[in-house]
Amino acid sequence: MKTLSKIAHIVSALSGVILVITIISIPKYDSMALNVFILTVSATMIIDNYSREY
């Protein structure tokens, strides 16, 4: 389960980088990128909580 948590953190960090790049270069898609980032961070938090329980 720790591996899944590490993967989730990496994906979350990459999503944050993509969010910043999208806001800077393609302002038309900034709200979509923000929504994807929020969903990714939420999934990461859920995975972290689940992995701490087991």
SULWO-V517088 format. One line per field, one symbol per residue. ss: DSSP state (a for helix, b for strand, c for the rest). psi: psi as a letter, one per 40 degrees, with the letter a starting at -180 (. if undefined). A space follows every 50 residues. Layout:
ss->???
psi->???
//
This chain:
ss->caaaaaaaaaaaaaaaaaaaaaaaacaaaaaaaaaaaaaaaaaaaaaaaa aaac
psi->dddddddddddddddddddddddddgededdddddddddddddddddddd ddd.
//
